Amino acid sequence: MALRKQYGRDLILGGGIDKRALIEGRDAIRKEVMKKVPFILEEGGFFPTVDHLVLPDVTLENYQYDINTMREVAGMEKLSF
């Protein structure tokens, strides 16, 4: 938020989704996405994705659920994996 206030939309940011939610499961993933992505979509200039790297403890199913939940919130078609 501090970077957004300082640079406005001149700076495009990425990240912001807590990677630990992907370990905890679907409820935690949906909560994390819903807490951040609707605001991000409204503001623009931001690519929501996990911070840093996806942890090795994250199942493929949880990672796919995270991607599809973000796409659902954005009004995009879900991906078939």
Phi and psi restraints in degrees (range 20) as a CNS / XPLOR table:
assign (resid 1 and name C) (resid 2 and name N)
       (resid 2 and name CA) (resid 2 and name C) 1.0 -64.7 20.0 2
assign (resid 2 and name N) (resid 2 and name CA)
       (resid 2 and name C) (resid 3 and name N) 1.0 -41.1 20.0 2
assign (resid 2 and name C) (resid 3 and name N)
       (resid 3 and name CA) (resid 3 and name C) 1.0 -65.0 20.0 2
assign (resid 3 and name N) (resid 3 and name CA)
       (resid 3 and name C) (resid 4 and name N) 1.0 -38.5 20.0 2
assign (resid 3 and name C) (resid 4 and name N)
       (resid 4 and name CA) (resid 4 and name C) 1.0 -63.5 20.0 2
assign (resid 4 and name N) (resid 4 and name CA)
       (resid 4 and name C) (resid 5 and name N) 1.0 -41.8 20.0 2
assign (resid 4 and name C) (resid 5 and name N)
       (resid 5 and name CA) (resid 5 and name C) 1.0 -66.3 20.0 2
assign (resid 5 and name N) (resid 5 and name CA)
       (resid 5 and name C) (resid 6 and name N) 1.0 -37.5 20.0 2
assign (resid 5 and name C) (resid 6 and name N)
       (resid 6 and name CA) (resid 6 and name C) 1.0 -74.6 20.0 2
assign (resid 6 and name N) (resid 6 and name CA)
       (resid 6 and name C) (resid 7 and name N) 1.0 -42.9 20.0 2
assign (resid 6 and name C) (resid 7 and name N)
       (resid 7 and name CA) (resid 7 and name C) 1.0 -108.3 20.0 2
assign (resid 7 and name N) (resid 7 and name CA)
       (resid 7 and name C) (resid 8 and name N) 1.0 -10.2 20.0 2
assign (resid 7 and name C) (resid 8 and name N)
       (resid 8 and name CA) (resid 8 and name C) 1.0 62.4 20.0 2
assign (resid 8 and name N) (resid 8 and name CA)
       (resid 8 and name C) (resid 9 and name N) 1.0 -143.9 20.0 2
assign (resid 8 and name C) (resid 9 and name N)
       (resid 9 and name CA) (resid 9 and name C) 1.0 -88.2 20.0 2
assign (resid 9 and name N) (resid 9 and name CA)
       (resid 9 and name C) (resid 10 and name N) 1.0 7.4 20.0 2
assign (resid 9 and name C) (resid 10 and name N)
       (resid 10 and name CA) (resid 10 and name C) 1.0 -73.0 20.0 2
assign (resid 10 and name N) (resid 10 and name CA)
       (resid 10 and name C) (resid 11 and name N) 1.0 -15.6 20.0 2
assign (resid 10 and name C) (resid 11 and name N)
       (resid 11 and name CA) (resid 11 and name C) 1.0 -117.5 20.0 2
assign (resid 11 and name N) (resid 11 and name CA)
       (resid 11 and name C) (resid 12 and name N) 1.0 124.2 20.0 2
assign (resid 11 and name C) (resid 12 and name N)
       (resid 12 and name CA) (resid 12 and name C) 1.0 -97.2 20.0 2
assign (resid 12 and name N) (resid 12 and name CA)
       (resid 12 and name C) (resid 13 and name N) 1.0 129.3 20.0 2
assign (resid 12 and name C) (resid 13 and name N)
       (resid 13 and name CA) (resid 13 and name C) 1.0 -113.1 20.0 2
assign (resid 13 and name N) (resid 13 and name CA)
       (resid 13 and name C) (resid 14 and name N) 1.0 161.2 20.0 2
assign (resid 13 and name C) (resid 14 and name N)
       (resid 14 and name CA) (resid 14 and name C) 1.0 -143.0 20.0 2
assign (resid 14 and name N) (resid 14 and name CA)
       (resid 14 and name C) (resid 15 and name N) 1.0 158.0 20.0 2
assign (resid 14 and name C) (resid 15 and name N)
       (resid 15 and name CA) (resid 15 and name C) 1.0 110.6 20.0 2
assign (resid 15 and name N) (resid 15 and name CA)
       (resid 15 and name C) (resid 16 and name N) 1.0 -143.0 20.0 2
assign (resid 15 and name C) (resid 16 and name N)
       (resid 16 and name CA) (resid 16 and name C) 1.0 88.1 20.0 2
assign (resid 16 and name N) (resid 16 and name CA)
       (resid 16 and name C) (resid 17 and name N) 1.0 -18.0 20.0 2
assign (resid 16 and name C) (resid 17 and name N)
       (resid 17 and name CA) (resid 17 and name C) 1.0 -94.2 20.0 2
assign (resid 17 and name N) (resid 17 and name CA)
       (resid 17 and name C) (resid 18 and name N) 1.0 123.0 20.0 2
assign (resid 17 and name C) (resid 18 and name N)
       (resid 18 and name CA) (resid 18 and name C) 1.0 -66.9 20.0 2
assign (resid 18 and name N) (resid 18 and name CA)
       (resid 18 and name C) (resid 19 and name N) 1.0 116.0 20.0 2
assign (resid 18 and name C) (resid 19 and name N)
       (resid 19 and name CA) (resid 19 and name C) 1.0 -62.5 20.0 2
assign (resid 19 and name N) (resid 19 and name CA)
       (resid 19 and name C) (resid 20 and name N) 1.0 -24.1 20.0 2
assign (resid 19 and name C) (resid 20 and name N)
       (resid 20 and name CA) (resid 20 and name C) 1.0 -67.9 20.0 2
assign (resid 20 and name N) (resid 20 and name CA)
       (resid 20 and name C) (resid 21 and name N) 1.0 -25.5 20.0 2
assign (resid 20 and name C) (resid 21 and name N)
       (resid 21 and name CA) (resid 21 and name C) 1.0 -63.1 20.0 2
assign (resid 21 and name N) (resid 21 and name CA)
       (resid 21 and name C) (resid 22 and name N) 1.0 -30.9 20.0 2
assign (resid 21 and name C) (resid 22 and name N)
       (resid 22 and name CA) (resid 22 and name C) 1.0 -68.9 20.0 2
assign (resid 22 and name N) (resid 22 and name CA)
       (resid 22 and name C) (resid 23 and name N) 1.0 -23.5 20.0 2
assign (resid 22 and name C) (resid 23 and name N)
       (resid 23 and name CA) (resid 23 and name C) 1.0 -78.3 20.0 2
assign (resid 23 and name N) (resid 23 and name CA)
       (resid 23 and name C) (resid 24 and name N) 1.0 -36.1 20.0 2
assign (resid 23 and name C) (resid 24 and name N)
       (resid 24 and name CA) (resid 24 and name C) 1.0 -72.3 20.0 2
assign (resid 24 and name N) (resid 24 and name CA)
       (resid 24 and name C) (resid 25 and name N) 1.0 -24.1 20.0 2
assign (resid 24 and name C) (resid 25 and name N)
       (resid 25 and name CA) (resid 25 and name C) 1.0 117.1 20.0 2
assign (resid 25 and name N) (resid 25 and name CA)
       (resid 25 and name C) (resid 26 and name N) 1.0 -176.5 20.0 2
assign (resid 25 and name C) (resid 26 and name N)
       (resid 26 and name CA) (resid 26 and name C) 1.0 -58.9 20.0 2
assign (resid 26 and name N) (resid 26 and name CA)
       (resid 26 and name C) (resid 27 and name N) 1.0 -43.2 20.0 2
assign (resid 26 and name C) (resid 27 and name N)
       (resid 27 and name CA) (resid 27 and name C) 1.0 -62.4 20.0 2
assign (resid 27 and name N) (resid 27 and name CA)
       (resid 27 and name C) (resid 28 and name N) 1.0 -44.5 20.0 2
assign (resid 27 and name C) (resid 28 and name N)
       (resid 28 and name CA) (resid 28 and name C) 1.0 -66.5 20.0 2
assign (resid 28 and name N) (resid 28 and name CA)
       (resid 28 and name C) (resid 29 and name N) 1.0 -38.2 20.0 2
assign (resid 28 and name C) (resid 29 and name N)
       (resid 29 and name CA) (resid 29 and name C) 1.0 -63.6 20.0 2
assign (resid 29 and name N) (resid 29 and name CA)
       (resid 29 and name C) (resid 30 and name N) 1.0 -50.1 20.0 2
assign (resid 29 and name C) (resid 30 and name N)
       (resid 30 and name CA) (resid 30 and name C) 1.0 -61.1 20.0 2
assign (resid 30 and name N) (resid 30 and name CA)
       (resid 30 and name C) (resid 31 and name N) 1.0 -41.9 20.0 2
assign (resid 30 and name C) (resid 31 and name N)
       (resid 31 and name CA) (resid 31 and name C) 1.0 -61.2 20.0 2
assign (resid 31 and name N) (resid 31 and name CA)
       (resid 31 and name C) (resid 32 and name N) 1.0 -44.9 20.0 2
assign (resid 31 and name C) (resid 32 and name N)
       (resid 32 and name CA) (resid 32 and name C) 1.0 -64.5 20.0 2
assign (resid 32 and name N) (resid 32 and name CA)
       (resid 32 and name C) (resid 33 and name N) 1.0 -44.9 20.0 2
assign (resid 32 and name C) (resid 33 and name N)
       (resid 33 and name CA) (resid 33 and name C) 1.0 -64.1 20.0 2
assign (resid 33 and name N) (resid 33 and name CA)
       (resid 33 and name C) (resid 34 and name N) 1.0 -45.9 20.0 2
assign (resid 33 and name C) (resid 34 and name N)
       (resid 34 and name CA) (resid 34 and name C) 1.0 -68.9 20.0 2
assign (resid 34 and name N) (resid 34 and name CA)
       (resid 34 and name C) (resid 35 and name N) 1.0 -26.1 20.0 2
assign (resid 34 and name C) (resid 35 and name N)
       (resid 35 and name CA) (resid 35 and name C) 1.0 -70.9 20.0 2
assign (resid 35 and name N) (resid 35 and name CA)
       (resid 35 and name C) (resid 36 and name N) 1.0 -28.9 20.0 2
assign (resid 35 and name C) (resid 36 and name N)
       (resid 36 and name CA) (resid 36 and name C) 1.0 -119.9 20.0 2
assign (resid 36 and name N) (resid 36 and name CA)
       (resid 36 and name C) (resid 37 and name N) 1.0 -41.7 20.0 2
assign (resid 36 and name C) (resid 37 and name N)
       (resid 37 and name CA) (resid 37 and name C) 1.0 -65.4 20.0 2
assign (resid 37 and name N) (resid 37 and name CA)
       (resid 37 and name C) (resid 38 and name N) 1.0 -42.9 20.0 2
assign (resid 37 and name C) (resid 38 and name N)
       (resid 38 and name CA) (resid 38 and name C) 1.0 -57.1 20.0 2
assign (resid 38 and name N) (resid 38 and name CA)
       (resid 38 and name C) (resid 39 and name N) 1.0 -41.2 20.0 2
assign (resid 38 and name C) (resid 39 and name N)
       (resid 39 and name CA) (resid 39 and name C) 1.0 -64.7 20.0 2
assign (resid 39 and name N) (resid 39 and name CA)
       (resid 39 and name C) (resid 40 and name N) 1.0 -43.0 20.0 2
assign (resid 39 and name C) (resid 40 and name N)
       (resid 40 and name CA) (resid 40 and name C) 1.0 -61.0 20.0 2
assign (resid 40 and name N) (resid 40 and name CA)
       (resid 40 and name C) (resid 41 and name N) 1.0 -43.3 20.0 2
assign (resid 40 and name C) (resid 41 and name N)
       (resid 41 and name CA) (resid 41 and name C) 1.0 -62.8 20.0 2
assign (resid 41 and name N) (resid 41 and name CA)
       (resid 41 and name C) (resid 42 and name N) 1.0 -38.7 20.0 2
assign (resid 41 and name C) (resid 42 and name N)
       (resid 42 and name CA) (resid 42 and name C) 1.0 -67.8 20.0 2
assign (resid 42 and name N) (resid 42 and name CA)
       (resid 42 and name C) (resid 43 and name N) 1.0 -41.0 20.0 2
assign (resid 42 and name C) (resid 43 and name N)
       (resid 43 and name CA) (resid 43 and name C) 1.0 -75.1 20.0 2
assign (resid 43 and name N) (resid 43 and name CA)
       (resid 43 and name C) (resid 44 and name N) 1.0 -39.5 20.0 2
assign (resid 43 and name C) (resid 44 and name N)
       (resid 44 and name CA) (resid 44 and name C) 1.0 77.9 20.0 2
assign (resid 44 and name N) (resid 44 and name CA)
       (resid 44 and name C) (resid 45 and name N) 1.0 172.2 20.0 2
assign (resid 44 and name C) (resid 45 and name N)
       (resid 45 and name CA) (resid 45 and name C) 1.0 69.2 20.0 2
assign (resid 45 and name N) (resid 45 and name CA)
       (resid 45 and name C) (resid 46 and name N) 1.0 31.0 20.0 2
assign (resid 45 and name C) (resid 46 and name N)
       (resid 46 and name CA) (resid 46 and name C) 1.0 -149.5 20.0 2
assign (resid 46 and name N) (resid 46 and name CA)
       (resid 46 and name C) (resid 47 and name N) 1.0 133.4 20.0 2
assign (resid 46 and name C) (resid 47 and name N)
       (resid 47 and name CA) (resid 47 and name C) 1.0 -106.8 20.0 2
assign (resid 47 and name N) (resid 47 and name CA)
       (resid 47 and name C) (resid 48 and name N) 1.0 105.0 20.0 2
assign (resid 47 and name C) (resid 48 and name N)
       (resid 48 and name CA) (resid 48 and name C) 1.0 -71.5 20.0 2
assign (resid 48 and name N) (resid 48 and name CA)
       (resid 48 and name C) (resid 49 and name N) 1.0 126.6 20.0 2
assign (resid 48 and name C) (resid 49 and name N)
       (resid 49 and name CA) (resid 49 and name C) 1.0 -159.1 20.0 2
assign (resid 49 and name N) (resid 49 and name CA)
       (resid 49 and name C) (resid 50 and name N) 1.0 172.3 20.0 2
assign (resid 49 and name C) (resid 50 and name N)
       (resid 50 and name CA) (resid 50 and name C) 1.0 -66.9 20.0 2
assign (resid 50 and name N) (resid 50 and name CA)
       (resid 50 and name C) (resid 51 and name N) 1.0 149.0 20.0 2
assign (resid 50 and name C) (resid 51 and name N)
       (resid 51 and name CA) (resid 51 and name C) 1.0 -70.8 20.0 2
assign (resid 51 and name N) (resid 51 and name CA)
       (resid 51 and name C) (resid 52 and name N) 1.0 134.1 20.0 2
assign (resid 51 and name C) (resid 52 and name N)
       (resid 52 and name CA) (resid 52 and name C) 1.0 61.5 20.0 2
assign (resid 52 and name N) (resid 52 and name CA)
       (resid 52 and name C) (resid 53 and name N) 1.0 -131.4 20.0 2
assign (resid 52 and name C) (resid 53 and name N)
       (resid 53 and name CA) (resid 53 and name C) 1.0 -102.2 20.0 2
assign (resid 53 and name N) (resid 53 and name CA)
       (resid 53 and name C) (resid 54 and name N) 1.0 155.3 20.0 2
assign (resid 53 and name C) (resid 54 and name N)
       (resid 54 and name CA) (resid 54 and name C) 1.0 -74.0 20.0 2
assign (resid 54 and name N) (resid 54 and name CA)
       (resid 54 and name C) (resid 55 and name N) 1.0 129.9 20.0 2
assign (resid 54 and name C) (resid 55 and name N)
       (resid 55 and name CA) (resid 55 and name C) 1.0 -68.3 20.0 2
assign (resid 55 and name N) (resid 55 and name CA)
       (resid 55 and name C) (resid 56 and name N) 1.0 149.4 20.0 2
assign (resid 55 and name C) (resid 56 and name N)
       (resid 56 and name CA) (resid 56 and name C) 1.0 -65.8 20.0 2
assign (resid 56 and name N) (resid 56 and name CA)
       (resid 56 and name C) (resid 57 and name N) 1.0 -17.0 20.0 2
assign (resid 56 and name C) (resid 57 and name N)
       (resid 57 and name CA) (resid 57 and name C) 1.0 -78.7 20.0 2
assign (resid 57 and name N) (resid 57 and name CA)
       (resid 57 and name C) (resid 58 and name N) 1.0 -8.2 20.0 2
assign (resid 57 and name C) (resid 58 and name N)
       (resid 58 and name CA) (resid 58 and name C) 1.0 -77.7 20.0 2
assign (resid 58 and name N) (resid 58 and name CA)
       (resid 58 and name C) (resid 59 and name N) 1.0 126.7 20.0 2
assign (resid 58 and name C) (resid 59 and name N)
       (resid 59 and name CA) (resid 59 and name C) 1.0 -75.3 20.0 2
assign (resid 59 and name N) (resid 59 and name CA)
       (resid 59 and name C) (resid 60 and name N) 1.0 155.3 20.0 2
assign (resid 59 and name C) (resid 60 and name N)
       (resid 60 and name CA) (resid 60 and name C) 1.0 -59.1 20.0 2
assign (resid 60 and name N) (resid 60 and name CA)
       (resid 60 and name C) (resid 61 and name N) 1.0 -39.7 20.0 2
assign (resid 60 and name C) (resid 61 and name N)
       (resid 61 and name CA) (resid 61 and name C) 1.0 -61.6 20.0 2
assign (resid 61 and name N) (resid 61 and name CA)
       (resid 61 and name C) (resid 62 and name N) 1.0 -41.5 20.0 2
assign (resid 61 and name C) (resid 62 and name N)
       (resid 62 and name CA) (resid 62 and name C) 1.0 -67.8 20.0 2
assign (resid 62 and name N) (resid 62 and name CA)
       (resid 62 and name C) (resid 63 and name N) 1.0 -38.3 20.0 2
assign (resid 62 and name C) (resid 63 and name N)
       (resid 63 and name CA) (resid 63 and name C) 1.0 -64.3 20.0 2
assign (resid 63 and name N) (resid 63 and name CA)
       (resid 63 and name C) (resid 64 and name N) 1.0 -44.8 20.0 2
assign (resid 63 and name C) (resid 64 and name N)
       (resid 64 and name CA) (resid 64 and name C) 1.0 -62.5 20.0 2
assign (resid 64 and name N) (resid 64 and name CA)
       (resid 64 and name C) (resid 65 and name N) 1.0 -39.5 20.0 2
assign (resid 64 and name C) (resid 65 and name N)
       (resid 65 and name CA) (resid 65 and name C) 1.0 -63.5 20.0 2
assign (resid 65 and name N) (resid 65 and name CA)
       (resid 65 and name C) (resid 66 and name N) 1.0 -41.1 20.0 2
assign (resid 65 and name C) (resid 66 and name N)
       (resid 66 and name CA) (resid 66 and name C) 1.0 -59.4 20.0 2
assign (resid 66 and name N) (resid 66 and name CA)
       (resid 66 and name C) (resid 67 and name N) 1.0 -49.7 20.0 2
assign (resid 66 and name C) (resid 67 and name N)
       (resid 67 and name CA) (resid 67 and name C) 1.0 -59.6 20.0 2
assign (resid 67 and name N) (resid 67 and name CA)
       (resid 67 and name C) (resid 68 and name N) 1.0 -47.9 20.0 2
assign (resid 67 and name C) (resid 68 and name N)
       (resid 68 and name CA) (resid 68 and name C) 1.0 -69.7 20.0 2
assign (resid 68 and name N) (resid 68 and name CA)
       (resid 68 and name C) (resid 69 and name N) 1.0 -31.8 20.0 2
assign (resid 68 and name C) (resid 69 and name N)
       (resid 69 and name CA) (resid 69 and name C) 1.0 -66.3 20.0 2
assign (resid 69 and name N) (resid 69 and name CA)
       (resid 69 and name C) (resid 70 and name N) 1.0 -42.7 20.0 2
assign (resid 69 and name C) (resid 70 and name N)
       (resid 70 and name CA) (resid 70 and name C) 1.0 -63.8 20.0 2
assign (resid 70 and name N) (resid 70 and name CA)
       (resid 70 and name C) (resid 71 and name N) 1.0 -40.1 20.0 2
assign (resid 70 and name C) (resid 71 and name N)
       (resid 71 and name CA) (resid 71 and name C) 1.0 -65.6 20.0 2
assign (resid 71 and name N) (resid 71 and name CA)
       (resid 71 and name C) (resid 72 and name N) 1.0 -40.1 20.0 2
assign (resid 71 and name C) (resid 72 and name N)
       (resid 72 and name CA) (resid 72 and name C) 1.0 -60.6 20.0 2
assign (resid 72 and name N) (resid 72 and name CA)
       (resid 72 and name C) (resid 73 and name N) 1.0 -47.4 20.0 2
assign (resid 72 and name C) (resid 73 and name N)
       (resid 73 and name CA) (resid 73 and name C) 1.0 -62.9 20.0 2
assign (resid 73 and name N) (resid 73 and name CA)
       (resid 73 and name C) (resid 74 and name N) 1.0 -34.4 20.0 2
assign (resid 73 and name C) (resid 74 and name N)
       (resid 74 and name CA) (resid 74 and name C) 1.0 -81.2 20.0 2
assign (resid 74 and name N) (resid 74 and name CA)
       (resid 74 and name C) (resid 75 and name N) 1.0 -3.7 20.0 2
assign (resid 74 and name C) (resid 75 and name N)
       (resid 75 and name CA) (resid 75 and name C) 1.0 76.7 20.0 2
assign (resid 75 and name N) (resid 75 and name CA)
       (resid 75 and name C) (resid 76 and name N) 1.0 25.5 20.0 2
assign (resid 75 and name C) (resid 76 and name N)
       (resid 76 and name CA) (resid 76 and name C) 1.0 -102.6 20.0 2
assign (resid 76 and name N) (resid 76 and name CA)
       (resid 76 and name C) (resid 77 and name N) 1.0 158.7 20.0 2
assign (resid 76 and name C) (resid 77 and name N)
       (resid 77 and name CA) (resid 77 and name C) 1.0 -68.6 20.0 2
assign (resid 77 and name N) (resid 77 and name CA)
       (resid 77 and name C) (resid 78 and name N) 1.0 139.2 20.0 2
assign (resid 77 and name C) (resid 78 and name N)
       (resid 78 and name CA) (resid 78 and name C) 1.0 -69.1 20.0 2
assign (resid 78 and name N) (resid 78 and name CA)
       (resid 78 and name C) (resid 79 and name N) 1.0 150.1 20.0 2
assign (resid 78 and name C) (resid 79 and name N)
       (resid 79 and name CA) (resid 79 and name C) 1.0 -86.1 20.0 2
assign (resid 79 and name N) (resid 79 and name CA)
       (resid 79 and name C) (resid 80 and name N) 1.0 143.5 20.0 2
assign (resid 79 and name C) (resid 80 and name N)
       (resid 80 and name CA) (resid 80 and name C) 1.0 -96.2 20.0 2
assign (resid 80 and name N) (resid 80 and name CA)
       (resid 80 and name C) (resid 81 and name N) 1.0 121.3 20.0 2
